[in-house]
Amino acid sequence: MAFDIYSTYYMDAAIKEKGQIYTFIRDRYFGGTPLLFQTEEVIVDYDDGEGNLIAPFVIPRIGKVPVLRSGYETKRLTPAYIAPSREIDADVLRTRRAGESILSTMTPEQRERQYLLDDLSMLDDMITRREEWMCMQTMLDNACTMTHIGNNGEKGIDLTAKYYDGTNTGVFKPTAAWMTGTETKRGNWYDDICKQIESLSEAGRSVTDVIVGADVAEIMLTDPWVIKMMDNRRIELGTIDPRWQPNGITNLARLNFGGVELDVFTYRGTYQNHTINKKAEKQTLTTTPYMPKSAVVLAAANTGIMRYGAVTQVEMDKQFHTRTGTRITKHMVSEQSNNEETIVTSRPIAAPKIKSPWRACRDVLTT
């Protein structure tokens, strides 16, 4: 029985079966089952958290004292619209693919199926990298601004998801530019991290990790005070045992900050983007780190979650369909220009589960 390889069901299944690329921020801090919505808008509920409430003493004849529930805030947000596509035409199908044998007997129809799988995989990975970028921005700013581009020089449209009102307690400013100390005096970075741990603790938030940019990691690991403490057998400051993980992650150490042990990660992962030079009429490929080299984030795993809005699209049957999921596929055919186009759409948004579960600073090396 013949089946349509360009049906939405086939292409969706192909994406689900492929292996997912590892993303540190999204998978560790926004993990778990994503929330799927049947509307374009998504609902974000995040509460104040129960904090560190203590039980009251009660006179026996009263018997009880009601405890108020923590409040929560609801936001209706419009998720980002992401829709990369890949075109293919007869000229491409007539030519062997990269790595294909020169003596290959593969027909254009067979080659078409392989191109489809490769294109779906590539487009899915591109969206995953954008999700990683969104999660990183959300942790750094307690907000995320998503600029949607247009065609032919059309001005982009900014959509901002903000998870605070008034003062942004999710970000902090260093007391002074971070620097190394001496053998007898620790660097000011240590005290700043202790203050942010205290801030999270007072708000009833947990913290297990400190994620630092490459330049900040250099300061922490070369601080003479840290090196001396590591040699002091009577003081257990922690352990430094750098271990490389996929996609630019290094688990540098486990350090004790005023009695709280944190895993220290440095994130050197990067993404590539095309920058259009209108004057030169060409595109330039630029490489950018997800995390600024001078940034710091204190967090705990699974304190955020991904949400996805629905996608409404016209499909091959010429009818509108509203699809829900993390990836929505579509195929278009142009008989006039004799080409085809595969599109993968996603409407993600990264949000915290409770208010301000992180503490972050984009640049601790300047004030």
Secondary structure, DSSP 8 states (H G I E B T S, - for coil): ----TTSHHHHHHHHHHS-----HHHHHHS-SS-EE-SSSSEEEEEE---TT-------TTT---------EEEEEE----B--EEEEEHHHHHS--TT--TT----HHHHHHHHHHHHHHHHHHHHHHHHHHHHHHHHHHSEEEEEE--STT---EEEEEE--SSS-TTB---SS------SSS--HHHHHHHHHHHHHHHTT----EEEE-HHHHHHHHH-HHHHHHHH-TT---EEEEEEEETTTEEEEEEEEETTEEEEEEEE--EEEEEEEETTTTEEEEEEEESS-TT-EEEE-TT-EEEEE--EEEE-TTS-EEEE-SS-EEEEEEETTTTEEEEEEEB-EEEEESBS---EEES-SS--
